[in-house]
């Protein structure tokens, strides 16, 4: 599974660093480093919608406040990971 987070100027100002750090911590807490490829990229062309991210090519808009929910509803659900 590939997760890409925009780290361009606009998304950086909207919290992309916090989003990336949260995702890194969440992935590590579930020991999913071998299943989730987290990377950053510059402008994804979706600047007006918060921090741009893609999950296996599907676009999402994240904030530091909704990152955990995204992780649980999108990443864990697709991997069918149980607590």
PyMOL Python script that loads the backbone (N, CA, C, O; Angstrom):
from pymol import cmd

cmd.read_pdbstr("""\
ATOM      1  N   UNK A   1       0.852  -1.164   0.000  1.00  0.00           N
ATOM      2  CA  UNK A   1       0.000   0.000   0.000  1.00  0.00           C
ATOM      3  C   UNK A   1       0.900   1.229   0.000  1.00  0.00           C
ATOM      4  O   UNK A   1       1.862   1.306   0.764  1.00  0.00           O
ATOM      5  N   UNK A   2       0.578   2.193  -0.867  1.00  0.00           N
ATOM      6  CA  UNK A   2       1.396   3.401  -0.987  1.00  0.00           C
ATOM      7  C   UNK A   2       0.616   4.621  -0.526  1.00  0.00           C
ATOM      8  O   UNK A   2      -0.472   4.904  -1.029  1.00  0.00           O
ATOM      9  N   UNK A   3       1.186   5.346   0.443  1.00  0.00           N
ATOM     10  CA  UNK A   3       0.613   6.591   0.942  1.00  0.00           C
ATOM     11  C   UNK A   3       1.608   7.699   0.635  1.00  0.00           C
ATOM     12  O   UNK A   3       2.767   7.642   1.045  1.00  0.00           O
ATOM     13  N   UNK A   4       1.141   8.705  -0.090  1.00  0.00           N
ATOM     14  CA  UNK A   4       1.984   9.838  -0.447  1.00  0.00           C
ATOM     15  C   UNK A   4       1.353  11.102   0.107  1.00  0.00           C
ATOM     16  O   UNK A   4       0.164  11.350  -0.094  1.00  0.00           O
ATOM     17  N   UNK A   5       2.149  11.902   0.804  1.00  0.00           N
ATOM     18  CA  UNK A   5       1.666  13.148   1.407  1.00  0.00           C
ATOM     19  C   UNK A   5       2.404  14.314   0.766  1.00  0.00           C
ATOM     20  O   UNK A   5       3.627  14.286   0.633  1.00  0.00           O
ATOM     21  N   UNK A   6       1.662  15.330   0.375  1.00  0.00           N
ATOM     22  CA  UNK A   6       2.264  16.528  -0.195  1.00  0.00           C
ATOM     23  C   UNK A   6       3.008  17.287   0.896  1.00  0.00           C
ATOM     24  O   UNK A   6       2.489  17.507   1.990  1.00  0.00           O
ATOM     25  N   UNK A   7       4.243  17.683   0.568  1.00  0.00           N
ATOM     26  CA  UNK A   7       5.032  18.486   1.498  1.00  0.00           C
ATOM     27  C   UNK A   7       5.400  19.821   0.861  1.00  0.00           C
ATOM     28  O   UNK A   7       6.344  20.484   1.290  1.00  0.00           O
ATOM     29  N   UNK A   8       4.653  20.205  -0.159  1.00  0.00           N
ATOM     30  CA  UNK A   8       4.871  21.488  -0.820  1.00  0.00           C
ATOM     31  C   UNK A   8       4.502  22.644   0.097  1.00  0.00           C
ATOM     32  O   UNK A   8       3.981  22.432   1.192  1.00  0.00           O
ATOM     33  N   UNK A   9       4.771  23.856  -0.348  1.00  0.00           N
ATOM     34  CA  UNK A   9       4.604  25.056   0.489  1.00  0.00           C
ATOM     35  C   UNK A   9       3.215  25.196   1.095  1.00  0.00           C
ATOM     36  O   UNK A   9       3.086  25.383   2.305  1.00  0.00           O
ATOM     37  N   UNK A  10       2.185  25.109   0.279  1.00  0.00           N
ATOM     38  CA  UNK A  10       0.821  25.297   0.770  1.00  0.00           C
ATOM     39  C   UNK A  10       0.447  24.220   1.786  1.00  0.00           C
ATOM     40  O   UNK A  10      -0.116  24.526   2.837  1.00  0.00           O
ATOM     41  N   UNK A  11       0.752  22.981   1.481  1.00  0.00           N
ATOM     42  CA  UNK A  11       0.411  21.890   2.402  1.00  0.00           C
ATOM     43  C   UNK A  11       1.275  21.944   3.658  1.00  0.00           C
ATOM     44  O   UNK A  11       0.817  21.591   4.745  1.00  0.00           O
ATOM     45  N   UNK A  12       2.520  22.385   3.510  1.00  0.00           N
ATOM     46  CA  UNK A  12       3.382  22.539   4.694  1.00  0.00           C
ATOM     47  C   UNK A  12       2.748  23.530   5.670  1.00  0.00           C
ATOM     48  O   UNK A  12       2.724  23.289   6.876  1.00  0.00           O
ATOM     49  N   UNK A  13       2.238  24.636   5.148  1.00  0.00           N
ATOM     50  CA  UNK A  13       1.595  25.636   6.000  1.00  0.00           C
ATOM     51  C   UNK A  13       0.323  25.110   6.649  1.00  0.00           C
ATOM     52  O   UNK A  13      -0.097  25.619   7.688  1.00  0.00           O
ATOM     53  N   UNK A  14      -0.292  24.101   6.052  1.00  0.00           N
ATOM     54  CA  UNK A  14      -1.534  23.520   6.580  1.00  0.00           C
ATOM     55  C   UNK A  14      -1.280  22.314   7.478  1.00  0.00           C
ATOM     56  O   UNK A  14      -2.227  21.698   7.966  1.00  0.00           O
ATOM     57  N   UNK A  15      -0.003  21.967   7.703  1.00  0.00           N
ATOM     58  CA  UNK A  15       0.296  20.917   8.663  1.00  0.00           C
ATOM     59  C   UNK A  15       0.811  19.614   8.103  1.00  0.00           C
ATOM     60  O   UNK A  15       0.704  18.586   8.771  1.00  0.00           O
ATOM     61  N   UNK A  16       1.367  19.611   6.902  1.00  0.00           N
ATOM     62  CA  UNK A  16       1.814  18.339   6.324  1.00  0.00           C
ATOM     63  C   UNK A  16       2.896  17.662   7.166  1.00  0.00           C
ATOM     64  O   UNK A  16       2.939  16.434   7.236  1.00  0.00           O
ATOM     65  N   UNK A  17       3.754  18.431   7.796  1.00  0.00           N
ATOM     66  CA  UNK A  17       4.785  17.815   8.641  1.00  0.00           C
ATOM     67  C   UNK A  17       4.151  17.025   9.788  1.00  0.00           C
ATOM     68  O   UNK A  17       4.570  15.905  10.078  1.00  0.00           O
ATOM     69  N   UNK A  18       3.144  17.608  10.439  1.00  0.00           N
ATOM     70  CA  UNK A  18       2.452  16.922  11.524  1.00  0.00           C
ATOM     71  C   UNK A  18       1.725  15.679  11.012  1.00  0.00           C
ATOM     72  O   UNK A  18       1.708  14.644  11.679  1.00  0.00           O
ATOM     73  N   UNK A  19       1.128  15.786   9.832  1.00  0.00           N
ATOM     74  CA  UNK A  19       0.438  14.643   9.230  1.00  0.00           C
ATOM     75  C   UNK A  19       1.424  13.502   8.987  1.00  0.00           C
ATOM     76  O   UNK A  19       1.144  12.354   9.331  1.00  0.00           O
ATOM     77  N   UNK A  20       2.571  13.814   8.396  1.00  0.00           N
ATOM     78  CA  UNK A  20       3.577  12.789   8.116  1.00  0.00           C
ATOM     79  C   UNK A  20       4.072  12.154   9.416  1.00  0.00           C
ATOM     80  O   UNK A  20       4.194  10.932   9.504  1.00  0.00           O
ATOM     81  N   UNK A  21       4.356  12.980  10.421  1.00  0.00           N
ATOM     82  CA  UNK A  21       4.845  12.448  11.696  1.00  0.00           C
ATOM     83  C   UNK A  21       3.805  11.539  12.353  1.00  0.00           C
ATOM     84  O   UNK A  21       4.146  10.480  12.880  1.00  0.00           O
ATOM     85  N   UNK A  22       2.547  11.953  12.319  1.00  0.00           N
ATOM     86  CA  UNK A  22       1.484  11.116  12.886  1.00  0.00           C
ATOM     87  C   UNK A  22       1.378   9.790  12.147  1.00  0.00           C
ATOM     88  O   UNK A  22       1.276   8.735  12.773  1.00  0.00           O
ATOM     89  N   UNK A  23       1.402   9.838  10.824  1.00  0.00           N
ATOM     90  CA  UNK A  23       1.302   8.604  10.049  1.00  0.00           C
ATOM     91  C   UNK A  23       2.485   7.687  10.331  1.00  0.00           C
ATOM     92  O   UNK A  23       2.306   6.476  10.460  1.00  0.00           O
ATOM     93  N   UNK A  24       3.688   8.243  10.429  1.00  0.00           N
ATOM     94  CA  UNK A  24       4.861   7.428  10.753  1.00  0.00           C
ATOM     95  C   UNK A  24       4.679   6.727  12.098  1.00  0.00           C
ATOM     96  O   UNK A  24       4.965   5.536  12.226  1.00  0.00           O
ATOM     97  N   UNK A  25       4.204   7.468  13.097  1.00  0.00           N
ATOM     98  CA  UNK A  25       3.985   6.896  14.425  1.00  0.00           C
ATOM     99  C   UNK A  25       2.887   5.832  14.408  1.00  0.00           C
ATOM    100  O   UNK A  25       3.037   4.774  15.020  1.00  0.00           O
ATOM    101  N   UNK A  26       1.798   6.106  13.718  1.00  0.00           N
ATOM    102  CA  UNK A  26       0.692   5.149  13.653  1.00  0.00           C
ATOM    103  C   UNK A  26       1.099   3.873  12.927  1.00  0.00           C
ATOM    104  O   UNK A  26       0.755   2.773  13.358  1.00  0.00           O
ATOM    105  N   UNK A  27       1.825   4.016  11.834  1.00  0.00           N
ATOM    106  CA  UNK A  27       2.302   2.852  11.082  1.00  0.00           C
ATOM    107  C   UNK A  27       3.231   2.019  11.952  1.00  0.00           C
ATOM    108  O   UNK A  27       3.124   0.793  11.980  1.00  0.00           O
ATOM    109  N   UNK A  28       4.139   2.673  12.658  1.00  0.00           N
ATOM    110  CA  UNK A  28       5.073   1.962  13.538  1.00  0.00           C
ATOM    111  C   UNK A  28       4.347   1.292  14.699  1.00  0.00           C
ATOM    112  O   UNK A  28       4.705   0.182  15.091  1.00  0.00           O
ATOM    113  N   UNK A  29       3.331   1.955  15.253  1.00  0.00           N
ATOM    114  CA  UNK A  29       2.615   1.394  16.405  1.00  0.00           C
ATOM    115  C   UNK A  29       1.892   0.095  16.057  1.00  0.00           C
ATOM    116  O   UNK A  29       1.674  -0.751  16.924  1.00  0.00           O
ATOM    117  N   UNK A  30       1.526  -0.057  14.797  1.00  0.00           N
ATOM    118  CA  UNK A  30       0.862  -1.286  14.332  1.00  0.00           C
ATOM    119  C   UNK A  30       1.832  -2.212  13.610  1.00  0.00           C
ATOM    120  O   UNK A  30       1.430  -3.249  13.082  1.00  0.00           O
ATOM    121  N   UNK A  31       3.113  -1.837  13.587  1.00  0.00           N
ATOM    122  CA  UNK A  31       4.163  -2.610  12.930  1.00  0.00           C
ATOM    123  C   UNK A  31       3.811  -2.916  11.468  1.00  0.00           C
ATOM    124  O   UNK A  31       3.884  -4.059  11.016  1.00  0.00           O
ATOM    125  N   UNK A  32       3.433  -1.866  10.756  1.00  0.00           N
ATOM    126  CA  UNK A  32       3.001  -2.001   9.364  1.00  0.00           C
ATOM    127  C   UNK A  32       4.034  -1.461   8.373  1.00  0.00           C
ATOM    128  O   UNK A  32       3.711  -1.238   7.206  1.00  0.00           O
ATOM    129  N   UNK A  33       5.264  -1.250   8.825  1.00  0.00           N
ATOM    130  CA  UNK A  33       6.280  -0.672   7.959  1.00  0.00           C
ATOM    131  C   UNK A  33       6.505  -1.500   6.695  1.00  0.00           C
ATOM    132  O   UNK A  33       6.847  -0.940   5.653  1.00  0.00           O
ATOM    133  N   UNK A  34       6.321  -2.813   6.763  1.00  0.00           N
ATOM    134  CA  UNK A  34       6.509  -3.671   5.596  1.00  0.00           C
ATOM    135  C   UNK A  34       5.314  -3.652   4.648  1.00  0.00           C
ATOM    136  O   UNK A  34       5.417  -4.099   3.506  1.00  0.00           O
ATOM    137  N   UNK A  35       4.172  -3.131   5.123  1.00  0.00           N
ATOM    138  CA  UNK A  35       2.960  -3.133   4.307  1.00  0.00           C
ATOM    139  C   UNK A  35       2.561  -1.754   3.801  1.00  0.00           C
ATOM    140  O   UNK A  35       1.826  -1.640   2.819  1.00  0.00           O
ATOM    141  N   UNK A  36       3.041  -0.707   4.465  1.00  0.00           N
ATOM    142  CA  UNK A  36       2.668   0.656   4.097  1.00  0.00           C
ATOM    143  C   UNK A  36       3.928   1.425   3.714  1.00  0.00           C
ATOM    144  O   UNK A  36       4.850   1.575   4.516  1.00  0.00           O
ATOM    145  N   UNK A  37       3.947   1.906   2.483  1.00  0.00           N
ATOM    146  CA  UNK A  37       5.052   2.714   1.974  1.00  0.00           C
ATOM    147  C   UNK A  37       4.633   4.178   2.070  1.00  0.00           C
ATOM    148  O   UNK A  37       3.820   4.650   1.275  1.00  0.00           O
ATOM    149  N   UNK A  38       5.192   4.894   3.046  1.00  0.00           N
ATOM    150  CA  UNK A  38       4.869   6.298   3.267  1.00  0.00           C
ATOM    151  C   UNK A  38       5.941   7.153   2.624  1.00  0.00           C
ATOM    152  O   UNK A  38       7.131   6.970   2.881  1.00  0.00           O
ATOM    153  N   UNK A  39       5.516   8.093   1.782  1.00  0.00           N
ATOM    154  CA  UNK A  39       6.482   8.980   1.140  1.00  0.00           C
ATOM    155  C   UNK A  39       5.899  10.383   1.024  1.00  0.00           C
ATOM    156  O   UNK A  39       4.699  10.595   1.200  1.00  0.00           O
ATOM    157  N   UNK A  40       6.774  11.328   0.724  1.00  0.00           N
ATOM    158  CA  UNK A  40       6.366  12.702   0.514  1.00  0.00           C
ATOM    159  C   UNK A  40       6.624  13.098  -0.926  1.00  0.00           C
ATOM    160  O   UNK A  40       7.450  12.499  -1.615  1.00  0.00           O
ATOM    161  N   UNK A  41       5.917  14.098  -1.361  1.00  0.00           N
ATOM    162  CA  UNK A  41       6.106  14.634  -2.712  1.00  0.00           C
ATOM    163  C   UNK A  41       5.790  16.116  -2.685  1.00  0.00           C
ATOM    164  O   UNK A  41       5.124  16.605  -1.773  1.00  0.00           O
ATOM    165  N   UNK A  42       6.270  16.819  -3.686  1.00  0.00           N
ATOM    166  CA  UNK A  42       5.914  18.229  -3.774  1.00  0.00           C
ATOM    167  C   UNK A  42       4.600  18.358  -4.518  1.00  0.00           C
ATOM    168  O   UNK A  42       4.033  17.348  -4.936  1.00  0.00           O
ATOM    169  N   UNK A  43       4.122  19.519  -4.688  1.00  0.00           N
ATOM    170  CA  UNK A  43       2.756  19.859  -5.074  1.00  0.00           C
ATOM    171  C   UNK A  43       2.009  18.774  -5.862  1.00  0.00           C
ATOM    172  O   UNK A  43       2.472  18.277  -6.889  1.00  0.00           O
ATOM    173  N   UNK A  44       0.837  18.436  -5.330  1.00  0.00           N
ATOM    174  CA  UNK A  44      -0.039  17.454  -5.961  1.00  0.00           C
ATOM    175  C   UNK A  44      -1.184  18.147  -6.702  1.00  0.00           C
ATOM    176  O   UNK A  44      -2.076  17.483  -7.230  1.00  0.00           O
ATOM    177  N   UNK A  45      -1.159  19.497  -6.740  1.00  0.00           N
ATOM    178  CA  UNK A  45      -2.150  20.256  -7.494  1.00  0.00           C
ATOM    179  C   UNK A  45      -3.513  20.337  -6.853  1.00  0.00           C
ATOM    180  O   UNK A  45      -4.499  20.597  -7.542  1.00  0.00           O
ATOM    181  N   UNK A  46      -3.600  20.121  -5.546  1.00  0.00           N
ATOM    182  CA  UNK A  46      -4.874  20.140  -4.845  1.00  0.00           C
ATOM    183  C   UNK A  46      -4.755  21.045  -3.613  1.00  0.00           C
ATOM    184  O   UNK A  46      -5.262  20.723  -2.538  1.00  0.00           O
ATOM    185  N   UNK A  47      -4.078  22.173  -3.790  1.00  0.00           N
ATOM    186  CA  UNK A  47      -3.670  23.039  -2.681  1.00  0.00           C
ATOM    187  C   UNK A  47      -4.828  23.580  -1.841  1.00  0.00           C
ATOM    188  O   UNK A  47      -4.671  23.794  -0.639  1.00  0.00           O
ATOM    189  N   UNK A  48      -5.951  23.797  -2.443  1.00  0.00           N
ATOM    190  CA  UNK A  48      -7.062  24.425  -1.728  1.00  0.00           C
ATOM    191  C   UNK A  48      -7.794  23.481  -0.768  1.00  0.00           C
ATOM    192  O   UNK A  48      -8.686  23.926  -0.047  1.00  0.00           O
ATOM    193  N   UNK A  49      -7.448  22.216  -0.741  1.00  0.00           N
ATOM    194  CA  UNK A  49      -8.186  21.251   0.072  1.00  0.00           C
ATOM    195  C   UNK A  49      -7.383  20.677   1.234  1.00  0.00           C
ATOM    196  O   UNK A  49      -7.448  19.475   1.488  1.00  0.00           O
ATOM    197  N   UNK A  50      -6.643  21.494   1.927  1.00  0.00           N
ATOM    198  CA  UNK A  50      -5.882  20.992   3.069  1.00  0.00           C
ATOM    199  C   UNK A  50      -4.638  20.266   2.615  1.00  0.00           C
ATOM    200  O   UNK A  50      -4.157  20.484   1.504  1.00  0.00           O
ATOM    201  N   UNK A  51      -4.118  19.410   3.460  1.00  0.00           N
ATOM    202  CA  UNK A  51      -2.924  18.636   3.110  1.00  0.00           C
ATOM    203  C   UNK A  51      -3.341  17.540   2.138  1.00  0.00           C
ATOM    204  O   UNK A  51      -4.149  16.674   2.473  1.00  0.00           O
ATOM    205  N   UNK A  52      -2.790  17.585   0.946  1.00  0.00           N
ATOM    206  CA  UNK A  52      -3.127  16.583  -0.068  1.00  0.00           C
ATOM    207  C   UNK A  52      -2.376  15.285   0.213  1.00  0.00           C
ATOM    208  O   UNK A  52      -1.196  15.294   0.562  1.00  0.00           O
ATOM    209  N   UNK A  53      -3.076  14.190   0.055  1.00  0.00           N
ATOM    210  CA  UNK A  53      -2.466  12.876   0.220  1.00  0.00           C
ATOM    211  C   UNK A  53      -3.126  11.922  -0.754  1.00  0.00           C
ATOM    212  O   UNK A  53      -4.266  12.129  -1.170  1.00  0.00           O
ATOM    213  N   UNK A  54      -2.406  10.882  -1.111  1.00  0.00           N
ATOM    214  CA  UNK A  54      -3.019   9.844  -1.936  1.00  0.00           C
ATOM    215  C   UNK A  54      -2.753   8.493  -1.291  1.00  0.00           C
ATOM    216  O   UNK A  54      -1.695   8.254  -0.709  1.00  0.00           O
ATOM    217  N   UNK A  55      -3.725   7.635  -1.409  1.00  0.00           N
ATOM    218  CA  UNK A  55      -3.635   6.264  -0.910  1.00  0.00           C
ATOM    219  C   UNK A  55      -3.881   5.366  -2.108  1.00  0.00           C
ATOM    220  O   UNK A  55      -5.002   5.266  -2.606  1.00  0.00           O
ATOM    221  N   UNK A  56      -2.826   4.718  -2.562  1.00  0.00           N
ATOM    222  CA  UNK A  56      -2.907   3.874  -3.756  1.00  0.00           C
ATOM    223  C   UNK A  56      -3.579   4.613  -4.916  1.00  0.00           C
ATOM    224  O   UNK A  56      -4.402   4.044  -5.632  1.00  0.00           O
ATOM    225  N   UNK A  57      -3.213   5.898  -5.091  1.00  0.00           N
ATOM    226  CA  UNK A  57      -3.715   6.686  -6.207  1.00  0.00           C
ATOM    227  C   UNK A  57      -5.024   7.408  -5.965  1.00  0.00           C
ATOM    228  O   UNK A  57      -5.452   8.199  -6.806  1.00  0.00           O
ATOM    229  N   UNK A  58      -5.669   7.157  -4.838  1.00  0.00           N
ATOM    230  CA  UNK A  58      -6.936   7.814  -4.498  1.00  0.00           C
ATOM    231  C   UNK A  58      -6.635   9.038  -3.642  1.00  0.00           C
ATOM    232  O   UNK A  58      -5.968   8.928  -2.614  1.00  0.00           O
ATOM    233  N   UNK A  59      -7.126  10.209  -4.062  1.00  0.00           N
ATOM    234  CA  UNK A  59      -6.815  11.458  -3.367  1.00  0.00           C
ATOM    235  C   UNK A  59      -7.646  11.647  -2.115  1.00  0.00           C
ATOM    236  O   UNK A  59      -8.823  11.292  -2.056  1.00  0.00           O
ATOM    237  N   UNK A  60      -6.985  12.227  -1.102  1.00  0.00           N
ATOM    238  CA  UNK A  60      -7.618  12.541   0.180  1.00  0.00           C
ATOM    239  C   UNK A  60      -7.109  13.891   0.640  1.00  0.00           C
ATOM    240  O   UNK A  60      -6.021  14.315   0.253  1.00  0.00           O
ATOM    241  N   UNK A  61      -7.895  14.567   1.466  1.00  0.00           N
ATOM    242  CA  UNK A  61      -7.487  15.827   2.080  1.00  0.00           C
ATOM    243  C   UNK A  61      -7.375  15.600   3.577  1.00  0.00           C
ATOM    244  O   UNK A  61      -8.342  15.203   4.228  1.00  0.00           O
ATOM    245  N   UNK A  62      -6.190  15.853   4.119  1.00  0.00           N
ATOM    246  CA  UNK A  62      -5.935  15.595   5.524  1.00  0.00           C
ATOM    247  C   UNK A  62      -5.630  16.873   6.282  1.00  0.00           C
ATOM    248  O   UNK A  62      -5.265  17.895   5.702  1.00  0.00           O
ATOM    249  N   UNK A  63      -5.789  16.784   7.592  1.00  0.00           N
ATOM    250  CA  UNK A  63      -5.345  17.813   8.523  1.00  0.00           C
ATOM    251  C   UNK A  63      -4.695  17.063   9.679  1.00  0.00           C
ATOM    252  O   UNK A  63      -4.898  15.857   9.822  1.00  0.00           O
ATOM    253  N   UNK A  64      -3.923  17.756  10.501  1.00  0.00           N
ATOM    254  CA  UNK A  64      -3.396  17.068  11.685  1.00  0.00           C
ATOM    255  C   UNK A  64      -4.514  16.501  12.569  1.00  0.00           C
ATOM    256  O   UNK A  64      -4.304  15.518  13.279  1.00  0.00           O
ATOM    257  N   UNK A  65      -5.690  17.113  12.527  1.00  0.00           N
ATOM    258  CA  UNK A  65      -6.801  16.646  13.365  1.00  0.00           C
ATOM    259  C   UNK A  65      -7.502  15.405  12.831  1.00  0.00           C
ATOM    260  O   UNK A  65      -8.079  14.658  13.620  1.00  0.00           O
ATOM    261  N   UNK A  66      -7.478  15.154  11.523  1.00  0.00           N
ATOM    262  CA  UNK A  66      -8.204  13.992  10.999  1.00  0.00           C
ATOM    263  C   UNK A  66      -7.283  12.865  10.525  1.00  0.00           C
ATOM    264  O   UNK A  66      -7.747  11.903   9.913  1.00  0.00           O
ATOM    265  N   UNK A  67      -5.996  12.979  10.800  1.00  0.00           N
ATOM    266  CA  UNK A  67      -5.049  11.966  10.328  1.00  0.00           C
ATOM    267  C   UNK A  67      -5.296  10.601  10.964  1.00  0.00           C
ATOM    268  O   UNK A  67      -5.264   9.586  10.267  1.00  0.00           O
ATOM    269  N   UNK A  68      -5.541  10.557  12.261  1.00  0.00           N
ATOM    270  CA  UNK A  68      -5.796   9.276  12.933  1.00  0.00           C
ATOM    271  C   UNK A  68      -7.036   8.601  12.355  1.00  0.00           C
ATOM    272  O   UNK A  68      -7.042   7.391  12.129  1.00  0.00           O
ATOM    273  N   UNK A  69      -8.078   9.381  12.119  1.00  0.00           N
ATOM    274  CA  UNK A  69      -9.301   8.833  11.535  1.00  0.00           C
ATOM    275  C   UNK A  69      -9.021   8.278  10.140  1.00  0.00           C
ATOM    276  O   UNK A  69      -9.491   7.190   9.806  1.00  0.00           O
ATOM    277  N   UNK A  70      -8.265   9.007   9.324  1.00  0.00           N
ATOM    278  CA  UNK A  70      -7.867   8.532   7.995  1.00  0.00           C
ATOM    279  C   UNK A  70      -7.106   7.210   8.106  1.00  0.00           C
ATOM    280  O   UNK A  70      -7.371   6.267   7.361  1.00  0.00           O
ATOM    281  N   UNK A  71      -6.170   7.153   9.031  1.00  0.00           N
ATOM    282  CA  UNK A  71      -5.384   5.935   9.227  1.00  0.00           C
ATOM    283  C   UNK A  71      -6.287   4.752   9.570  1.00  0.00           C
ATOM    284  O   UNK A  71      -6.151   3.670   8.998  1.00  0.00           O
ATOM    285  N   UNK A  72      -7.202   4.965  10.502  1.00  0.00           N
ATOM    286  CA  UNK A  72      -8.082   3.871  10.942  1.00  0.00           C
ATOM    287  C   UNK A  72      -9.091   3.479   9.869  1.00  0.00           C
ATOM    288  O   UNK A  72      -9.289   2.292   9.610  1.00  0.00           O
ATOM    289  N   UNK A  73      -9.723   4.455   9.249  1.00  0.00           N
ATOM    290  CA  UNK A  73     -10.795   4.172   8.285  1.00  0.00           C
ATOM    291  C   UNK A  73     -10.297   3.753   6.907  1.00  0.00           C
ATOM    292  O   UNK A  73     -10.967   2.996   6.204  1.00  0.00           O
ATOM    293  N   UNK A  74      -9.143   4.234   6.530  1.00  0.00           N
ATOM    294  CA  UNK A  74      -8.647   3.935   5.190  1.00  0.00           C
ATOM    295  C   UNK A  74      -7.539   2.885   5.206  1.00  0.00           C
ATOM    296  O   UNK A  74      -7.649   1.857   4.538  1.00  0.00           O
ATOM    297  N   UNK A  75      -6.494   3.131   5.950  1.00  0.00           N
ATOM    298  CA  UNK A  75      -5.340   2.233   5.912  1.00  0.00           C
ATOM    299  C   UNK A  75      -5.630   0.930   6.642  1.00  0.00           C
ATOM    300  O   UNK A  75      -5.495  -0.149   6.066  1.00  0.00           O
ATOM    301  N   UNK A  76      -6.032   1.026   7.920  1.00  0.00           N
ATOM    302  CA  UNK A  76      -6.293  -0.215   8.670  1.00  0.00           C
ATOM    303  C   UNK A  76      -7.438  -1.005   8.068  1.00  0.00           C
ATOM    304  O   UNK A  76      -7.382  -2.233   8.010  1.00  0.00           O
ATOM    305  N   UNK A  77      -8.466  -0.320   7.623  1.00  0.00           N
ATOM    306  CA  UNK A  77      -9.615  -1.018   7.038  1.00  0.00           C
ATOM    307  C   UNK A  77      -9.206  -1.775   5.780  1.00  0.00           C
ATOM    308  O   UNK A  77      -9.626  -2.914   5.576  1.00  0.00           O
ATOM    309  N   UNK A  78      -8.393  -1.152   4.939  1.00  0.00           N
ATOM    310  CA  UNK A  78      -7.964  -1.833   3.698  1.00  0.00           C
ATOM    311  C   UNK A  78      -7.017  -2.972   3.976  1.00  0.00           C
ATOM    312  O   UNK A  78      -6.971  -3.938   3.215  1.00  0.00           O
ATOM    313  N   UNK A  79      -6.260  -2.879   5.053  1.00  0.00           N
ATOM    314  CA  UNK A  79      -5.358  -3.961   5.415  1.00  0.00           C
ATOM    315  C   UNK A  79      -6.052  -4.995   6.302  1.00  0.00           C
ATOM    316  O   UNK A  79      -5.491  -6.053   6.590  1.00  0.00           O
ATOM    317  N   UNK A  80      -7.271  -4.682   6.731  1.00  0.00           N
ATOM    318  CA  UNK A  80      -8.048  -5.554   7.625  1.00  0.00           C
ATOM    319  C   UNK A  80      -7.251  -5.890   8.882  1.00  0.00           C
ATOM    320  O   UNK A  80      -7.143  -7.048   9.285  1.00  0.00           O
ATOM    321  N   UNK A  81      -6.695  -4.836   9.489  1.00  0.00           N
ATOM    322  CA  UNK A  81      -5.915  -4.988  10.721  1.00  0.00           C
ATOM    323  C   UNK A  81      -6.840  -4.821  11.916  1.00  0.00           C
ATOM    324  O   UNK A  81      -7.632  -3.882  11.982  1.00  0.00           O
ATOM    325  N   UNK A  82      -6.727  -5.737  12.847  1.00  0.00           N
ATOM    326  CA  UNK A  82      -7.516  -5.655  14.079  1.00  0.00           C
ATOM    327  C   UNK A  82      -6.656  -5.101  15.208  1.00  0.00           C
ATOM    328  O   UNK A  82      -5.431  -5.231  15.196  1.00  0.00           O
ATOM    329  N   UNK A  83      -7.315  -4.483  16.183  1.00  0.00           N
ATOM    330  CA  UNK A  83      -6.568  -3.945  17.338  1.00  0.00           C
ATOM    331  C   UNK A  83      -6.011  -5.023  18.181  1.00  0.00           C
ATOM    332  O   UNK A  83      -5.358  -4.746  19.187  1.00  0.00           O
TER     333      UNK A  83
END
""", "prot")
cmd.dss("prot")
cmd.show_as("cartoon", "prot")
cmd.util.cbc("prot")
cmd.orient("prot")
